Amino acid sequence: DSTDVTLTYGSAVFLDNYTIKLDGADYITFRNMTITATNSSNNRVVELTGGATFNKFMNNKLMTIQGSNGDEVVYSGNSSSNDDDNLFQNNWFLNGVRGLHFEGTSGTREKRIVIQNNLFETYRYSIYLKYMEDVEITGNRMINAAVANGPLTQGMYLFHCDSSLIVEKNDIILTAGTNNQGMQIQACISTYGGTNGEITNNMIIVDGSGSSTYGIYTNATTNKNFYHNSILNLGTNASAAKSLHVNGPYSANPAFNANFTVMNNIFMASNGKAIYNSVGGIISCDYNEYYVTSGGDIGYWDGTTVANLAALQAANSDDANSISSDPLFTSTSDLHILTGSPVIGNGIILPGITDDIDGEVRDATPDIGADEFGCVPLIVYIGADAAICMGDSVILDAGAGFASYFWTGGSTGQTLTVDSNGTYSVTVTDTFSCIGNDAATITVNPFPVANITPLMPVSFCIGDSVELQSDAASTYEWLLNGSTTGLTTQNIFATSAGDYQVVVADAIGCSDTSAVETVIVNPLPIIDTTLLVIDSSNCGSSDGTITGITVSGGTVPY
């Protein structure tokens, strides 16, 4: 966290124009700090001098005041003592005319600087290196400052960065100035017959209306490989905007030739030229994508303007496997490629290139450009896990629009009808062989069993009742003579005569209806005494008779 410690200084005079100065200091690490210079005229943040070596700046915010254009954020000048073996990693360089400025001399080169995974938002130059050896610039992002951009902005200015030069996986977007250049590589010499410098897996977007808007510009530079770069030049000057501009050197003696190998790159321009090779120097050029949106000439080769790919192939006797069509970038600010891009699978395996700008592994037949297209998994949904009743079925639907379907069991249609237990999966592919998968588990439930058990006699006198009990289930519905009673409990008390049934259901709605249980309600006996006659000889005698009583109902004998 760069807010852990804040160090601020506003220098009043040029002699102490720094917030931190490492004068011959070695093996110091600055980590998780905000280091700021606040004077509008003297605003250098860090200065290294006098042989300051093996220092590390990691996870810091290094900034001058907003809008300043006077000095560098980090500076190492051309002194007689080298500031070698320094590391700048995961820092934010903000404002200033130059973000990181290291400069040796023609006789004393500064060596082995590593610039890795930093963010640069600067006025003119993100990285400015002169008279260096063994430079590594990887994984950085370079954009214009929010305010006060110069008429010419450059992501990298590399002058006499000799011996080993590794520039890879950098993302450069410069569109604010009149002239913008992703990289300017001047007189950077690698030894012929040794290890070539590597300009690899970079994404570069530039714009501008001026006469020098270039994605990459090289001059007097030798023995470099340009592999898997994606460059978009949005410049409006058709005669000046170029994605790749190579300006020699050329010599019949290969020891003095540029000896560039240009493979698997995307060179795209809105109005200018995709490639400009002024006086030779490119010795191998193939498997590239060249495209000019306006339909203008795609390039210039050794004195000849080339209108299209066929003309380029005729001029350079190379590029047999190159293509010319819209590469289908995600947008004019994002050079990742879209599904269906013609660059997919049209590159060639190159030594040492195993992944892309994002670290994604290159395919066996790699894509052209900095991005290796990885299929985004297709979204397919056949439904949630489900339970059905025995005898029912469910239709699983993977959705329309896919090129192929493959279900468990081998079915190849969009839908699958299922009526048995199991987990069912589908794999779908589109026309670009991207894949999606989904699965669902189907459970087939047996029907519940409905029985009624009377807990007392089902024949009783009026006014009494019988308790009827159902087998256990999730829900109950009691019927009397085929109509619902509104009773929904497991046990009920039946007081009315008739045919009782219960409909039971389990948790998913599978149901069963019981057999009829008949309840009989018997009326009470009736004694009719309206014709009652009592006959006896006299009161108190036991010789009389009673007649005229009528009994109905009940069960004989009485």
MONORWO-V784532 format. One record per residue. RES is the residue in three letters. PHI is phi in whole degrees, -180 to 180 (none if undefined). Layout:
RES|PHI, RES|PHI
This chain:
ASP|none, SER|-71, THR|-92, ASP|-60, VAL|-136, THR|-119, LEU|-125, THR|-131, TYR|-153, GLY|-117, SER|-71, ALA|-90, VAL|-133, PHE|-69, LEU|-64, ASP|-120, ASN|-82, TYR|-171, THR|-92, ILE|-128, LYS|-127, LEU|-103, ASP|-105, GLY|71, ALA|-84, ASP|-127, TYR|56, ILE|-111, THR|-115, PHE|-109, ARG|-138, ASN|57, MET|-127, THR|-109, ILE|-121, THR|-130, ALA|-108, THR|-113, ASN|-83, SER|-72, SER|-105, ASN|-117, ASN|-134, ARG|-75, VAL|-89, VAL|-131, GLU|-125, LEU|-114, THR|-158, GLY|65, GLY|80, ALA|-79, THR|-129, PHE|54, ASN|-100, LYS|-131, PHE|-118, MET|-136, ASN|61, ASN|-111, LYS|-104, LEU|-116, MET|-146, THR|-96, ILE|-69, GLN|-62, GLY|88, SER|-70, ASN|-133, GLY|-94, ASP|-141, GLU|-92, VAL|-74, VAL|-127, TYR|-139, SER|-132, GLY|-87, ASN|-85, SER|-93, SER|-80, SER|-107, ASN|-76, ASP|-99, ASP|-100, ASP|58, ASN|-106, LEU|-121, PHE|-125, GLN|-138, ASN|59, ASN|-103, TRP|-114, PHE|-97, LEU|-127, ASN|71, GLY|87, VAL|-71, ARG|-133, GLY|-77, LEU|-131, HIS|-120, PHE|-121, GLU|-149, GLY|-92, THR|-128, SER|-62, GLY|-100, THR|-132, ARG|-89, GLU|-81, LYS|-129, ARG|55, ILE|-88, VAL|-120, ILE|-122, GLN|-139, ASN|59, ASN|-103, LEU|-110, PHE|-115, GLU|-129, THR|-129, TYR|-71, ARG|-132, TYR|-115, SER|-77, ILE|-128, TYR|-130, LEU|-125, LYS|-134, TYR|54, MET|-124, GLU|-136, ASP|56, VAL|-101, GLU|-127, ILE|-126, THR|-138, GLY|70, ASN|-93, ARG|-120, MET|-130, ILE|-137, ASN|-67, ALA|-63, ALA|-66, VAL|-138, ALA|57, ASN|-87, GLY|-76, PRO|-67, LEU|-127, THR|-121, GLN|-135, GLY|-67, MET|-136, TYR|-116, LEU|-120, PHE|-123, HIS|51, CYS|-93, ASP|-99, SER|60, SER|-79, LEU|-131, ILE|-118, VAL|-127, GLU|-146, LYS|60, ASN|-97, ASP|-117, ILE|-122, ILE|-131, LEU|-128, THR|-133, ALA|-88, GLY|-82, THR|-68, ASN|-125, ASN|-130, GLN|-134, GLY|-64, MET|-141, GLN|-117, ILE|-115, GLN|-112, ALA|52, CYS|-92, ILE|-106, SER|-109, THR|-69, TYR|-64, GLY|88, GLY|-96, THR|-93, ASN|-68, GLY|-68, GLU|-121, ILE|-113, THR|-138, ASN|58, ASN|-102, MET|-112, ILE|-134, ILE|-125, VAL|-132, ASP|-144, GLY|148, SER|-105, GLY|-83, SER|-96, SER|-145, THR|-102, TYR|-128, GLY|-71, ILE|-130, TYR|-120, THR|-124, ASN|-148, ALA|55, THR|-109, THR|-131, ASN|55, LYS|-130, ASN|-106, PHE|-110, TYR|-122, HIS|56, ASN|-98, SER|-118, ILE|-129, LEU|-123, ASN|-106, LEU|-94, GLY|-56, THR|-94, ASN|-87, ALA|-63, SER|-87, ALA|-119, ALA|-77, LYS|-139, SER|-75, LEU|-128, HIS|-120, VAL|-113, ASN|-120, GLY|64, PRO|-80, TYR|-122, SER|-152, ALA|-66, ASN|-87, PRO|-61, ALA|-67, PHE|-119, ASN|-92, ALA|-64, ASN|55, PHE|-87, THR|-112, VAL|-122, MET|-138, ASN|61, ASN|-107, ILE|-106, PHE|-117, MET|-127, ALA|-134, SER|-76, ASN|-132, GLY|-90, LYS|-115, ALA|-71, ILE|-142, TYR|-139, ASN|-114, SER|-74, VAL|-136, GLY|82, GLY|107, ILE|-86, ILE|-98, SER|-147, CYS|-148, ASP|-164, TYR|56, ASN|-108, GLU|-113, TYR|-118, TYR|-153, VAL|-120, THR|-60, SER|-72, GLY|86, GLY|-76, ASP|-60, ILE|-81, GLY|-174, TYR|-144, TRP|-139, ASP|48, GLY|91, THR|-122, THR|-76, VAL|-114, ALA|-80, ASN|-151, LEU|-63, ALA|-61, ALA|-67, LEU|-66, GLN|-62, ALA|-69, ALA|-76, ASN|-109, SER|51, ASP|-147, ASP|60, ALA|-62, ASN|-107, SER|-80, ILE|-133, SER|-143, SER|-165, ASP|-62, PRO|-74, LEU|60, PHE|-68, THR|-60, SER|-165, THR|-77, SER|-122, ASP|-147, LEU|-95, HIS|-69, ILE|-92, LEU|-98, THR|-53, GLY|91, SER|-60, PRO|-70, VAL|-81, ILE|-66, GLY|73, ASN|-110, GLY|-94, ILE|-133, ILE|-64, LEU|-120, PRO|-62, GLY|82, ILE|-102, THR|-109, ASP|-144, ASP|-110, ILE|-61, ASP|-96, GLY|84, GLU|-79, VAL|-65, ARG|-71, ASP|-72, ALA|-60, THR|-113, PRO|-74, ASP|-84, ILE|-78, GLY|100, ALA|-78, ASP|-106, GLU|-90, PHE|-65, GLY|-113, CYS|-59, VAL|-73, PRO|-51, LEU|-66, ILE|-90, VAL|-134, TYR|-140, ILE|-102, GLY|113, ALA|-77, ASP|-55, ALA|-143, ALA|-121, ILE|-128, CYS|-87, MET|-57, GLY|95, ASP|-92, SER|-146, VAL|-134, ILE|-103, LEU|-92, ASP|-125, ALA|-85, GLY|90, ALA|-85, GLY|102, PHE|-93, ALA|-77, SER|-151, TYR|-135, PHE|-142, TRP|-100, THR|-52, GLY|95, GLY|101, SER|-65, THR|-125, GLY|-94, GLN|-68, THR|-121, LEU|-140, THR|-94, VAL|-123, ASP|-136, SER|-140, ASN|-60, GLY|152, THR|-103, TYR|-115, SER|-123, VAL|-137, THR|-117, VAL|-115, THR|-133, ASP|-104, THR|-70, PHE|-105, SER|68, CYS|-73, ILE|-123, GLY|-140, ASN|-135, ASP|-156, ALA|-148, ALA|-146, THR|-102, ILE|-110, THR|-113, VAL|-100, ASN|-94, PRO|-71, PHE|-70, PRO|-70, VAL|-106, ALA|-107, ASN|-134, ILE|-112, THR|-116, PRO|-72, LEU|-96, MET|-161, PRO|-57, VAL|-89, SER|-115, PHE|-156, CYS|-78, ILE|-58, GLY|100, ASP|-95, SER|-153, VAL|-131, GLU|-90, LEU|-109, GLN|-122, SER|-94, ASP|-61, ALA|-66, ALA|-158, SER|-83, THR|-137, TYR|-137, GLU|-140, TRP|-94, LEU|-117, LEU|-128, ASN|55, GLY|88, SER|-113, THR|-67, THR|-95, GLY|85, LEU|-88, THR|-133, THR|-104, GLN|-66, ASN|-114, ILE|-133, PHE|-108, ALA|-91, THR|-114, SER|-107, ALA|-75, GLY|145, ASP|-98, TYR|-100, GLN|-139, VAL|-129, VAL|-106, VAL|-111, ALA|-139, ASP|-92, ALA|-66, ILE|-102, GLY|99, CYS|-69, SER|-135, ASP|-147, THR|-116, SER|-74, ALA|-71, VAL|-75, GLU|-116, THR|-91, VAL|-108, ILE|-112, VAL|-111, ASN|-92, PRO|-75, LEU|-77, PRO|-64, ILE|-120, ILE|-109, ASP|-100, THR|-114, THR|-66, LEU|-108, LEU|-67, VAL|-129, ILE|-113, ASP|-125, SER|-150, SER|-71, ASN|-165, CYS|-64, GLY|88, SER|-84, SER|-113, ASP|-117, GLY|-92, THR|-135, ILE|-120, THR|-132, GLY|90, ILE|-93, THR|-116, VAL|-116, SER|-133, GLY|80, GLY|76, THR|-127, VAL|-75, PRO|-78, TYR|-92
